Amino acid sequence: MTTETPVSDPAVSDGLLLSPAAADKVKVLLEAEGRNDLALRIAVQPGGCSGLRYQLFFDDRNLDGDVNKDFDGVNVVTDRMSAPYLSGATIDFVDTIEKQGFTIDNPNATGSCACGDSFH
């Protein structure tokens, strides 16, 4: 009897994933900035009510050990210290009547706070 091993998405297992909706929103924001030399940097920093918090911002720096990924023309950069915390995480953009903004679905987070910006 042979069993098939499910094929996992390498973009998810190798690091984080930027959804098409999030990539489109980043492109709109970059066009508004008028710069094509910026990358979306995603970092994990100490702080927040749960111990760690996410930071998303545009950056033109290249730091030693950065992990770079391209998502449909959007360059996403993660520093080497944050990368393990973000492996398998999905960055999405939601625009509903209840909420607008970037969301992070992180399987590494064991808990989060009500604001959604902080995790542990």
C-alpha positions in Angstrom: 0.0 0.0 0.0 1.4 3.4 -1.0 0.4 6.6 0.7 0.8 9.9 -0.9 2.6 12.5 1.1 0.8 15.8 0.7 2.9 18.4 -1.1 3.3 21.5 1.0 3.6 24.9 -0.5 7.3 25.8 -0.3 6.5 29.5 0.0 4.8 28.7 3.3 7.2 26.2 4.7 10.3 28.3 3.7 9.1 31.5 5.2 6.2 33.8 5.2 3.5 34.1 2.5 2.1 37.4 1.2 -1.4 37.0 -0.1 -2.4 38.4 -3.5 -4.7 41.0 -1.8 -1.8 42.1 0.5 0.6 42.3 -2.5 -1.9 44.4 -4.4 -2.3 46.8 -1.4 1.5 47.1 -1.0 1.8 48.0 -4.7 -0.8 50.7 -4.3 1.0 52.1 -1.2 4.4 52.0 -3.0 2.9 53.9 -6.0 1.5 56.5 -3.6 5.1 56.9 -2.1 6.4 57.3 -5.6 9.4 55.0 -5.0 10.2 51.7 -6.5 13.3 51.0 -4.4 11.5 50.1 -1.2 10.7 46.7 0.2 8.1 45.7 2.7 10.0 44.8 5.8 8.3 42.5 8.3 9.9 42.2 11.7 9.2 40.8 15.2 10.2 43.0 18.1 9.9 42.7 21.9 6.9 44.5 23.2 3.2 44.6 23.1 0.9 43.1 25.8 1.8 39.5 24.8 5.6 39.8 24.6 6.3 40.2 20.9 4.8 42.5 18.3 4.8 42.7 14.5 6.3 45.6 12.6 5.5 46.2 8.9 7.1 49.2 7.2 8.8 50.2 3.9 12.5 50.0 4.0 15.3 50.7 1.5 18.1 49.1 3.7 19.7 45.7 3.1 20.8 44.2 6.4 23.3 41.3 6.8 21.3 38.1 6.9 18.1 39.5 5.4 15.7 36.9 3.9 14.2 38.3 0.7 11.2 37.0 -1.2 9.4 38.3 -4.2 5.6 38.1 -4.3 4.3 39.2 -7.7 6.8 42.1 -7.9 6.6 43.0 -4.2 9.9 42.5 -2.4 9.4 41.3 1.2 12.3 41.4 3.6 12.6 39.8 7.0 15.7 40.1 9.2 17.4 36.9 10.3 16.3 37.2 13.9 12.6 37.6 12.9 12.5 34.9 10.2 12.1 31.9 12.6 9.1 33.6 14.2 7.5 34.3 10.9 8.1 30.9 9.2 4.7 29.7 7.8 2.9 33.0 8.6 0.5 34.5 6.1 0.2 38.3 5.6 -3.1 39.3 4.2 -5.0 42.5 3.6 -8.7 42.8 4.6 -11.1 45.5 3.6 -14.5 45.0 5.2 -17.0 47.1 6.9 -15.7 45.8 10.2 -12.0 46.0 9.6 -9.4 47.3 7.2 -5.7 46.6 7.3 -3.0 44.0 7.2 -3.5 40.8 9.2 -1.0 38.2 10.1 -2.0 34.5 10.6 1.0 33.0 12.4 1.1 29.3 13.3 4.1 30.0 15.6 2.1 32.2 17.9 0.8 30.4 20.9 -1.4 33.3 22.0 -2.2 36.9 21.0 -3.8 40.0 22.5 -7.1 41.6 21.5 -5.5 44.2 19.3 -4.0 41.6 17.0 -0.6 43.3 17.0 1.0 41.3 19.7 1.7 37.6 20.2 3.7 35.1 22.2 
